[in-house]
Amino acid sequence: MDDNLLPVKKYIRILEKFENLLDEYYQTAKSLTHGLPSVAYCASELNLSPGYFGDLVKKETGKTAQEYTVESDRRSERKNI
């Protein structure tokens, strides 16, 4: 296995966990009582520092973590229509 692929897989797993976290957040209706999840909240739930988490999301998606969260919220709303 190419050692250069290990960080990429790690980042993909983190992003998958982030997606799952957002899905769960919206399914449990936390967004109705707490609003959108903050970058600090998501980072904490993923056991990462907010700075590292934000940088990783930006690098891998081209969007800030907050932008990604807002888009995820919109996708979730469309599913529920």
N, C-alpha and C positions, 0 to 999 in steps of 0.2 A: 504494500500500500504506500502511496506517495505521502510523505509526511506533510507536504504543503496542503493537502486536502483536509487534514484534521481541523485546522481553524475554521475552514469554510463550513464543515459539517457542524461544528460547535455553534457557529453563528446561525445556521439554519435551524438548529434545535432551539436556540433561544428565541428566534422569531416565531417558530411554531408554538412555543410555550406562551409567547406574548399574544398570538392570535387566540389561543385557547383561553387565556386569561380574559381577553376582551369578550369573547363569546359567552363565557360564564358570567361575566359582569353584567352583560346586557340581558341574558336569560333570567337572571335572578332579580332583575329590575332595580339593581343598585343605582343605575343611571337616573331613575325617577326620583330617588331620594337623595342621592349624592352628586348628581350631575356627571359630567364626563370624568373618567379616572385621570388623575394627574400623572405626569411622568414619574414623579417621586413615588407615588403609590405603586405603579406598575414595576418600577425598578425594585422596590422593596419586596414585592410579591415574588419577583424572580431572583432575589438575593444578589442584586447588582447595585452598584452605585448609580445614582441618577445621571452623572456625567458620562460614565462608561456606557450605560444603557442608551442614552440619547445619541451618543456618537455612533454606536453600533447600528442603531436603527437608521440613522441618516446615511451612513456609509452603505448599508445593504439595500435600502429602499429608495434612497434619494429624497426622502421626506423626513421631516422632524418627527419625533415620537408623538408630539401633539397633533400634527397634521395627520399622521397615520391613524391615531385614535379617533379623530373627527370623521375621517373617511370610513372607518370601521363602524362607527355609530350610524352613519348614513346608510351603509349596506344593511345593517341590522334593522333599521327602520323600514327599508324597502321590503325586506323579507316578511315583515309583520303587517304589511298593507294587504 
